Amino acid sequence: MTSSPRPLDHCVLPTADLDVARDRLTRLGFTVAPNGLHPFGTENCCVYFADGTFLEPLAVADQAKSEEAARQGNVFIARDRDWRSRHGEEGFTALVFASTDADDDHARFVRAGVSAGSQLSFSRPFVDASGEQDVASFKLAFAADQRAPDVYFFACERVNAPAVDRSALQRHANGVSRTKAIRLEAGAPRDFAALLSALTGSAGVETASGLRFPASNGDVLVERSADAARPDAGLLLTGIVFRVTSLADVAALLTEGGVEHTMQQGRIIVPPAPGQGAQFIFEEA
């Protein structure tokens, strides 16, 4: 089920502590937004990019409120809770696509047999770097595959986009301007082609290592699992690729911040760490 390619929106990165996430992301050269509190017991500290994509480190602020939301059928909270119960507090659980009509996306996911449950509508306060405030409102439609319990997806419609200036939050010391690609891993990438096609709005393209699904502002890359001991591991979110202006500048910044990294095939690779959740890959424009 394809239409026109839809844009990547953001990545959900569960973490135990937003202070740890803020410190880690700052040492990686990112500007981190003030904390944002959800009405269902979670909070975030986002990193916004000039292309409209962002990272969402996510922590549990109110355990009781979060548990109640999950009992009431909140897919976002239930998926986060279940993942943490299996794997701990740090990781990369969800890839989100931008939507102009979450109701239509939900109907599309149901027809394609990939819906992960009921839609979710909510609002939360938003504060920019200068302290200006507004209310952000969202509507979400969820998708998943039962063969891949450790990852889920959703389409996010911004019903009310905050009327605040994000330009200061979109400037980063590491020079990142956009999310270039999202990397996933699967024992059999073809098993998830229908799901990812429904999400991205594009057909998968064969690559040497698996499949590529072009989004309108980047790529979704599904690579065959390198772990022969886990041929049935399902689908996992593993890495985020960022575009930067200078790898030399990024390397200097990471060295100064004491961040472990390696240079491989003209890219800088930073392994996952608390507050980071996924492998970060920096590629020069």
N, C-alpha and C positions, 0 to 999 in steps of 0.2 A: 504494500500500500504506500505509494509515493505521491508527492505533489511537487511543490517547489521547496528547495532546501531551506530549512528554518535556522535561525541563528543559535549558537551556544549562548547560554545566559550565565550560569555560575556553577561552582563546584562546592559540595557540602563536605566539610572536613571535621568530623567529630573530634573533640579534644576534652581532656579532663579539666583544664584550667585556662581561661582566656588570658590571664596574665602571662602564662607560659607561652601561649600562642602569640601574643602581642610581642613579647621579647624575641621569640624565634623569628617571626616574620620581619621585625625591624632589623635584626642582624642580617637577614637575607636581602635587605635593601628596599623593603616595601614600606609604604605609608599606610598605617592601619587606622581605620575609622573608629570613632567612639563606640562603646558597647551599645548594642541594640537589644531590647528585651521583647520577647514574644509573649503573647497573652496565654500561652499554653505551657509555660514553665521552662523554656529554653532561651538562651541568649547567644549573641554572636558579636564578632568584631571583624568587620569585612574589609577586604582589600579591593578597591575599585580600579578599573582600567579604562583608558580613553575610548576603547571600542565598545564599551557598555557591558563587558563581561566582568565578573568578580569572583573572589574566593570568599567562602563563608565558613570560617572556623565556628563550630557549634558546641556549646557546653550546656549542661543541665543546671539551671539556676534554682529551680524549685521542684524537688523530686516528687512531692505529693501532687502538685498541680500537673506535672508531666504524666504521672501514672494515671490520673483521672482522665486526662485528654486521650491517652491510649485506650482506656476502657470505653470511651465514648466513640471510638472509631477514627481518631485522628491518625491518618496513615503516616504522615511525616514523623510524628512522635513515636508511633508503634514501631516503625522501621528502625528508627534511631535506637530505641530501647532494646530491640531484639538484637541488633548488631553489636551493641556494647556488651550485652549479656554473653555473647559468643566469643568476642574478640578483644574486649577491653575498651579503653577510652580513646584510643588514637587511630585514625585511619581516614579512608576516602570512601564514602558510602553512596553518594548520589551525584548524578550529572543532570543538570537542569537546562532546558531549552526555552527560549523566549517564545511567548505566545501572544497573539492578538485576540484570541477567543478560546479560553480554557474550556468552556462548555462544549464547543465543537471538538476540541482535542479529546475531551473525555469520551464523547460519542465515538470518535475515530478509534480510540484505544479499545473500547468495548467491542466494536465491530471486528477489530483485528485480533481479538482474544488476548490482549496484553494489558488490560486494565488491572491496576493494583488496588483498587478500592474507591471509596467515595471521594468526591472533590472536597477541597478545603478552601474556605474564604476567611481572611483575617486582616487586621490592621495593626500597625505598631508605630510608635514615635520614631522619628528619624532626626538625628542631629548631625550637622556638617562640621567641618574642621573649625569654623569660626563660632560655633555655638548656635547657629540659626536652626530652628526646629520646624518640623512639619510632620504630617502623618502619612505613612506609606501603607497602601492597601493592595492586597494580592488575592488572586484566585488560582488554585493549583489543580492540575489533573495528573494522576499518577499512572505509571506503567512499570511492569516488571515481568519476569519469567520465573516460574516455579523451579526451574532447573538452576537458577542463579540466586540463591537466597541472600547473598552477601552484597547485592547491589540493587539499586532501584533508580528510577528516573521520574522526572515530572516536567510538565509544561507549566510555565509561570506567566500569568497575565498580570501586568502591573496596572491595576484598576485606577489607582491614584499614585502617580509618580511625584515624589517630594519636590516642591518648588524651591530648592536650595542649590547653592553653587557647589558642585563636587570637584571643581577643577583642581583645588589644592590636594584633595584626596587622591587624584588620578596622576599626580607627579611622584615618581619613585626614584630613589637614589640609584637603583640598579638599572634604570633606563627601560624597564618593561612598559610597553605600550599596549600590548594585547595578548590574549590567549591564542596561541597558534594551533594547538592540537590537544586532544585528550587521548590518553593511551589506556587501553584495556587489554586483558589477557584472557584467553579461553583455550581449553583443550581442543575444542572444535569450533572455530569462529563461525562457520556456516550455520551452526545450530541457532545462532542468535541474529541471523541476517534479517528475518522478518521483523523482529522487535526493533532493531536499530534503524531499519528502513522506515518503519512507522514513526519513529521518534525524529529522525533527521529530515524526513521528507525526500530522501535520495536513495538510489540503489547502491549497493556495495560494489566497490571496484576491487578486483583481485590484486594483491601485492605479493611480493616475495615472502613476506612473513605472515600474511593473513588477509584482512580486508580493510578497506578505507571507505568511510562514509563521509562525503563532503557536506559540511554544514555551510550556511551562507557566509560565515565569518571564521571558518577554521575547519579542522578535520577531526573526525572520530576514528581512531586507529585501533583495530582489534588484532592483536598478535597471538600466534599460537603459543601456548604455554611451554616454557622451557623446562618445566619440572615434570619429568617423565613419571614421577611417583604420584602425580595428581592429574591423571588424564581426564577425570570427571569433576574437576574443580569448579565447573560452571564458568561463570563470567565474573571477572574482578576488575575494578578500577585501580590502576596502578600508578599513573603518572600524568603530569601536566606540563606541556611545552609552552614556553613563553618566548616572545620575540623581544630582543634587546638591540640597542644601537652599538654596543661595544662589549665583546666578551672579555677583553683585557680589563676594562673598568669593573666588570662584574667579578672577575677573579680577584682583583685587588681588594674590592669591598668585602668579599667573603673571607679572604685571608685576614683582613683587619678585624673582622667580626668573629674569628675563630670558628668558622663554619667548614666542616669537612666537605670536600668536593673533589671531583676528578674531571679532567679534560679527555673526552673521547670523541674521535671523528669530528672535530670542529665544534663540539658542544660541551657545555659545562653541565655536569650531572651532580645533583645534591641528593643524597639518600634520605628516606623518610626519617623524621625525628619527632619527639613530642611537640605538639603545637603546629606541626607541618603536615603530618598525615600521609602525604603521597611523595613519590619521587618528583623533584622539580628539575626540569631540563631547560636550560637557557640556550637559545640559538640566535645567532646574529642575523639581522635583516639582510 
